Amino acid sequence: MLIRQFIALFKARTMEFVRDRGTFFWNLLFPVFLVLGMAFAFSGGDEKLYKVGVVGTPDASVAMLGLEQVQSIAYADAGEARQKLERHQVDFVIDFDASSFMINEESNKGRFLRTLFIAQQGATARAGGTGSRVFTELAVSGRATRYVDWLVPGVIGMNMMFSSLFGVGYVLVRYRKNGVLKRLKATPVHALNFVGAQAASRLVIVLLTSVFVYSGTNMFLHFMMRGHYLDLLILTTLGILCMISLGLVFASRMRSEELAGGILNLITFPMLALSGVFFSLEGSPAILKTVSRAFPLTHFTEAARKIMIDGAGLAQIMPNLAVLAGLTVVFLVLSSILFKWE
């Protein structure tokens, strides 16, 4: 009996979404256009602030680090700085210990900083400045990471967040306001079965949408994928479950669509701004980095980039998976405690 209830509720919610043509195509096409547009607009990066990674102790021979437009970020070793450079989290790296510098050839900012750096070093040498030193250029090994390779995990995560939170939270609030939940309360349907069917339906929809977005844009942009697709699929499934569970918490008691929309926006926009979707938080204040660790979108985006760009496996992203799983359990427990039919 419970299984038949679950299947009927699952089918009803899924068909409701599919038959809403506007919402259906918006969820499919919006992230595709966003990825393609961002790839075109930011293929070289246009931020005004330049981030320069520094290894070792800087000296006065490099005047570029004193410019107002340049932000210096210290790293303990060259390997970490190289990884940040490959992932477009910094634009240029100077290794004072090895008297070398590195750039990402895919970055317009990096090429500009190389020209500026070489010009300033040449001017220092011609002026006969004492303490001037010769720096060797080192190429970034392997395929350089494009901005779109770094961007796409964040865009997929953003689409997951909006589809999960609003697709579950907003819909349940609408059901409660329209009296649908009140009518279901009079049936033999159990609350846990109803909520589980809603979550399962949204999980399938968002997962298929994410696969479509990735596959569709990958046909044109050929994203870097050094890890395994199965690992990415497992991560995506867990990330969607976590987002859905968060949506259930806010939908458990609200009956006003306006209030639900406002609170969901209050949750989504800080996540969008602080989870590293469109730009890196490298060099940001420590408090912002600490706050961002509380967001599920941060852990999904970080782990997805590790899989796609760094070739990490499940063992390497286990801390992120553990946080997502833990948050999912907490959100589900809260939603089950708070849920009311009316």
C-alpha positions in Angstrom: 0.0 0.0 0.0 2.7 2.4 1.0 4.7 1.6 -2.2 1.6 2.3 -4.4 1.0 5.6 -2.6 4.6 6.6 -3.1 4.6 5.7 -6.9 1.3 7.6 -7.4 2.6 10.7 -5.6 5.9 10.5 -7.4 4.2 10.3 -10.8 1.7 13.1 -10.1 4.5 15.5 -9.0 6.7 14.6 -12.0 3.9 15.0 -14.5 2.9 18.3 -12.9 6.4 19.6 -13.6 6.7 18.2 -17.1 3.3 19.6 -18.1 4.3 23.1 -17.0 6.1 23.8 -20.2 7.4 27.2 -19.2 9.1 26.0 -16.0 10.3 22.8 -17.8 12.1 24.6 -20.6 13.4 27.3 -18.3 15.1 24.7 -16.1 16.7 23.1 -19.2 17.7 26.1 -21.3 18.6 28.8 -18.8 21.7 27.2 -17.4 22.8 26.2 -21.0 22.6 29.8 -22.2 24.3 31.0 -18.9 27.3 28.7 -19.4 27.7 29.6 -23.1 27.3 33.3 -22.3 29.7 33.3 -19.4 32.2 31.3 -21.5 32.0 33.9 -24.2 32.1 37.0 -21.9 34.7 35.8 -19.5 36.9 33.5 -21.6 39.9 35.6 -20.6 38.7 37.2 -17.4 37.9 40.9 -17.1 38.2 41.6 -13.4 39.9 44.8 -12.5 41.9 43.4 -9.6 44.9 41.2 -10.4 45.8 38.4 -8.0 49.5 37.5 -7.9 50.6 34.4 -6.0 53.9 34.8 -4.1 56.2 32.0 -3.0 59.1 32.9 -0.7 60.0 36.3 0.6 59.4 39.2 -1.8 62.1 41.8 -2.4 62.2 45.3 -3.7 63.4 44.2 -7.2 59.8 43.4 -8.2 58.0 46.7 -8.4 54.8 45.2 -9.8 53.8 43.9 -6.3 53.6 47.5 -5.1 50.9 48.5 -7.6 47.5 49.4 -6.2 45.7 47.1 -8.7 47.8 44.1 -7.7 46.9 41.9 -4.7 49.6 39.6 -3.4 48.7 36.2 -2.0 51.4 34.2 -0.2 51.8 30.5 -0.6 53.9 28.0 1.3 55.1 26.1 -1.7 55.2 26.4 -5.5 53.0 23.4 -6.0 50.1 24.9 -4.3 50.6 28.2 -6.2 50.8 26.3 -9.5 47.5 24.6 -8.8 45.8 27.9 -8.0 47.2 29.3 -11.2 45.9 26.4 -13.3 42.4 26.9 -11.8 42.3 30.7 -12.5 42.2 31.4 -8.8 45.3 33.6 -9.2 46.5 35.3 -12.4 50.3 35.2 -12.0 52.8 33.4 -9.7 56.3 34.7 -8.7 58.6 32.2 -6.9 61.3 34.2 -5.2 62.9 31.0 -3.8 63.5 29.6 -7.3 63.8 33.0 -9.1 61.0 32.1 -11.5 57.5 33.1 -12.5 54.5 31.2 -14.0 51.4 32.2 -16.0 48.3 30.5 -17.4 48.4 30.9 -21.1 44.6 30.8 -21.2 44.4 34.0 -19.1 44.5 37.4 -20.7 45.3 38.9 -17.3 48.2 36.5 -16.9 49.7 37.5 -20.3 49.3 41.1 -19.4 51.1 40.7 -16.1 53.9 38.8 -17.8 54.4 41.7 -20.2 54.3 44.2 -17.3 56.7 42.1 -15.1 59.3 41.6 -17.9 59.1 45.3 -18.8 59.6 46.4 -15.2 62.5 44.0 -14.7 64.1 45.2 -17.8 63.7 48.8 -16.7 65.3 48.0 -13.3 68.2 46.3 -15.0 68.8 49.2 -17.4 68.8 51.6 -14.5 71.5 49.6 -12.9 69.5 49.0 -9.8 71.3 47.0 -7.2 69.6 43.8 -6.1 67.9 43.2 -9.4 67.6 39.5 -10.3 66.8 37.4 -13.3 63.6 35.4 -13.2 63.0 32.3 -15.4 59.6 31.7 -16.9 58.1 28.3 -16.2 55.3 26.9 -18.3 52.2 25.4 -16.7 52.4 21.7 -17.5 49.5 19.9 -19.1 46.4 21.3 -20.5 45.8 24.8 -19.1 42.4 25.3 -17.4 40.1 27.6 -19.2 37.8 29.9 -17.2 34.8 28.0 -18.5 36.3 24.7 -17.1 36.5 26.4 -13.8 33.0 28.0 -14.1 30.8 25.1 -15.2 30.7 23.2 -11.8 29.5 26.4 -10.2 26.8 27.0 -12.8 25.5 23.4 -12.5 25.5 23.7 -8.7 23.7 27.1 -9.0 21.0 25.5 -11.2 20.7 22.6 -8.7 20.3 25.0 -5.8 17.5 27.0 -7.4 15.7 24.0 -8.9 15.8 22.1 -5.6 14.9 24.8 -3.2 12.2 26.5 -5.2 11.0 23.2 -6.8 10.3 21.7 -3.4 10.0 24.5 -0.9 7.9 26.9 -3.0 5.6 24.1 -4.4 4.8 22.7 -1.0 3.9 26.1 0.4 1.6 26.6 -2.6 0.0 23.2 -1.9 -0.6 24.2 1.7 -2.0 27.6 0.7 -4.4 26.2 -1.9 -5.6 23.5 0.5 -4.1 20.5 -1.4 -2.3 19.4 1.7 -5.4 19.7 3.8 -7.2 17.4 1.4 -4.3 14.9 1.4 -4.4 14.9 5.2 -7.9 13.3 5.0 -6.5 10.4 2.9 -4.5 7.4 4.1 -1.3 9.1 2.8 1.4 9.3 5.4 3.3 12.6 5.7 6.7 10.9 5.4 5.5 9.1 2.2 4.2 12.3 0.7 7.4 14.3 1.5 9.6 11.4 0.3 7.7 11.2 -3.0 8.1 15.0 -3.5 11.8 14.8 -2.8 12.3 11.7 -5.1 10.5 13.4 -8.0 12.6 16.5 -7.7 15.8 14.5 -7.4 15.1 12.7 -10.7 14.1 16.0 -12.4 17.1 18.0 -11.2 19.6 15.2 -11.8 18.4 14.7 -15.4 18.4 18.4 -16.0 22.0 18.6 -14.7 23.1 15.8 -16.9 21.4 17.5 -19.9 23.0 20.8 -19.1 26.5 19.3 -18.8 26.2 17.1 -21.9 24.6 19.8 -24.0 27.3 22.4 -23.3 30.1 19.9 -23.3 29.3 19.2 -27.0 30.5 22.7 -27.8 33.0 23.6 -25.1 34.6 20.3 -24.4 35.1 20.7 -20.6 38.2 19.3 -18.9 37.4 16.1 -17.1 40.3 14.4 -15.4 38.3 12.4 -12.9 35.5 9.8 -13.3 32.0 10.6 -14.4 30.6 8.1 -11.9 32.2 10.1 -9.0 30.7 13.3 -10.4 27.3 11.6 -10.6 27.5 10.4 -7.0 28.5 13.9 -5.8 25.7 15.5 -7.9 23.1 13.2 -6.5 24.2 13.8 -2.9 24.3 17.6 -3.5 20.8 17.6 -4.9 19.5 15.6 -1.9 21.1 18.1 0.4 19.5 21.1 -1.4 16.1 19.4 -1.5 16.3 18.6 2.2 17.1 22.3 2.9 14.0 23.3 0.8 11.9 20.9 2.9 12.9 22.6 6.1 11.5 26.0 4.9 8.4 24.4 3.3 7.5 22.4 6.4 5.2 25.1 8.0 5.0 28.2 5.8 1.7 28.9 4.0 2.6 32.3 2.4 4.2 32.1 -1.0 5.5 35.6 -0.7 7.2 34.8 2.6 8.6 31.5 1.2 10.0 33.3 -1.8 11.6 36.0 0.3 13.2 33.5 2.7 14.4 31.2 -0.1 16.0 34.3 -1.8 17.6 35.2 1.5 19.2 31.8 1.6 20.1 31.4 -2.1 21.8 34.8 -2.7 24.4 34.5 0.0 25.2 31.0 -1.2 25.5 32.3 -4.7 27.8 35.1 -3.7 30.0 33.2 -1.2 30.3 29.7 -2.7 32.8 30.5 -5.5 30.3 30.0 -8.3 31.5 32.9 -10.6 34.7 34.0 -8.9 37.3 32.6 -6.6 37.3 33.6 -2.9 41.1 33.4 -2.9 42.5 36.4 -1.1 39.1 37.2 0.5 38.8 38.0 4.2 39.0 34.9 6.4 35.5 35.5 7.8 34.0 35.1 4.4 35.8 31.9 3.8 34.6 30.6 7.2 31.0 31.5 6.5 31.1 29.9 3.0 32.0 26.5 4.6 28.5 26.3 6.0 26.9 26.3 2.6 26.2 23.1 0.8 26.8 24.8 -2.6 30.4 25.6 -1.5 31.2 21.9 -0.9 29.5 20.7 -4.1 31.3 23.3 -6.2 34.7 22.6 -4.5 34.4 18.8 -4.9 33.2 19.0 -8.5 36.2 21.1 -9.5 38.5 18.7 -7.7 37.0 15.8 -9.8 36.9 17.6 -13.1 40.1 19.7 -12.9 42.3 17.9 -10.5 41.2 14.3 -11.3 40.3 13.6 -7.6 38.5 10.5 -6.6 35.9 9.9 -3.9 38.6 9.5 -1.3 40.0 13.0 -2.0 36.5 14.6 -1.8 35.4 12.6 1.2 35.4 15.7 3.5 33.0 17.4 1.2 30.8 14.3 0.8 30.7 13.9 4.6 29.5 17.5 5.1 26.8 17.2 2.4 25.6 13.9 3.9 25.6 15.3 7.4 23.7 18.4 6.4 21.2 16.2 4.5 20.5 14.2 7.6 20.1 17.3 9.8 17.8 19.0 7.3 15.6 15.9 6.9 15.3 15.5 10.7 14.3 19.1 11.0 11.8 19.0 8.2 10.2 15.8 9.6 9.8 17.4 13.0 8.5 20.7 11.7 6.2 19.4 8.9 2.5 20.2 9.2 -0.3 19.5 6.7 -2.0 22.8 7.4 
